[in-house]
Amino acid sequence: MKNEGSKRERFSRNSFALLAILFTFCIVAQVFLAGLAIFVNPLNWMKHTNFIHLFEFIPVIMFILSFVGNMPRWAIGQSAALFVIIFVMYFTANITPVLPWAAALHPVIAIGIFWMSIKLGSKSWKYAFKPQTNEGIVVE
């Protein structure tokens, strides 16, 4: 049963879930800042480019917590994938002079990150805070 385990594991699982939710909100805020830059004032691009530095390492922390919390492989893999995709986002944002079509992938990848963060947040929340049986079926 997954609820068994040390306090350290429970703390890590709960922290992982909370960080996953926080990461989702940060993605929404990042897209909002891009919208402000496009539709309101181009000066907002600085906010967009600087805001990522406040949350870009959340997936790395989640990756570490997934090991400390003895979490399933999906938690390990998806947190690592989010960090890799953030690196890809940096690539698409900075390759514009060489490959303009790659820059066009930047907002498309953002949609993927948003979807991944929603799924990971939901799954990790259920894993950390909902009672489960050995078969993984939620008992309420």
N, C-alpha and C positions, 0 to 999 in steps of 0.2 A: 504494500500500500504506500503510495507516494507521500502521504502526510507523515509517515514515520521518518525519522531522521533527526539529526542534531539541530540545535537552535541556529547554528551557522548555516546549515542547508536551507532551513525555512527562511531565515533572513535573506539569504542570497536569492532564493526563488521569488520572494516578495519584492525585493529590490529590483530584480530583473523585470518583473511585471510592471512595476511603477515606472522604471526607465523606458520600457517599451511604449507605455502610454505617453510619457513626456516627449519621447522622440516623435511620435505621431503628431502631437500638438506643434512641435518645432517645425515639422515638415509643412504643416498647414500655414504657420506663420511665415515660413520662407517663401511659399508660393504667393501669399498675400503681399509680401514685400516686392516680389517680382511684378505683381499686378500693379502695385503703386508706381513702380518705376516705368512701366509701359503706359499706363493710362492716366497717371496724375502728374508725375514730375520725374524726369530722368535722374535727378539728384538722388532718388531713392535707390539707385543701383548700389551705392556705397553701403546702404543698410543691408541690402540683399547679400552683397559679397562679404560683408563683415559678420553677419548673423550666423553663418554656417560655422564659424570658428567657436561659437558658444556651444554647439551640440554635435560637432562632427565625430567626437570620440565616444559618444554614448554607446554606439554598437560595440566598441572595443571593451568598455566596462561591462556591457551585457555579456560579451563573449567570455570574459574572465568569470563573471558571476555564474554563468551556466556550468562551468566546471566545478566551482566551489559548491554550488547548489546541487551537484550531481543530477543535472537536468537531462532530459532526453536529447537525442541527436538533433532533432528539429530546432531546438533552441540554440545549440552550438552552431549549426550550419546557417541558420537564418540570420543570426547576429553577425557572423563573419561575412555573409553575403551582403548585408547592408553596408558594412564598412567598405567592402570592395566596390560596391556600386557608388558609394560617395566618391571614391577615387576616380571612377569612370566619369562622374559628373564634373569633377575638376578638369579632367582631360577634355571633355566636350566643350567646356566653357573656355578653355585656353587654346584650343586647336583651330579656332575660327580662321586665322589667316592662311593656314595650310589646307585644311579640309572644312570648308564652310558647311557642307552637308552634315558633318558630324556635330556641329554646333546645333543644328536643327533637332538633333536627338535629345538635347538637354531637357526640354520640357516633357518629352515623351518618357524619358527615364525617370523624371520626377513623378510622373503618374505611377510608374512601377514601384518606386520607393514608397509612395503613399499607400498603395495597395498592400505591399509587403508589411509595412508598419501597422496597418489596421489589422491584418491577419495575425501577425506576431503578437500584437498587444492583446487581442482577444484571446488567443490560444494560451498565452502565458498567464493572463489574468485568471482564466479558468483553471489552469494547472496549479497556480499558487494559492488561490483563495477559495475554490469550490471543493467540497469533499468528493472524493472519487473512490470507487471500488477498485479491486485489483485489475478488473477488465477495462478500466478507464471510463466507465459509464458514470455519469454524474448522478449522485443520489441526493435528492432534495426532499 
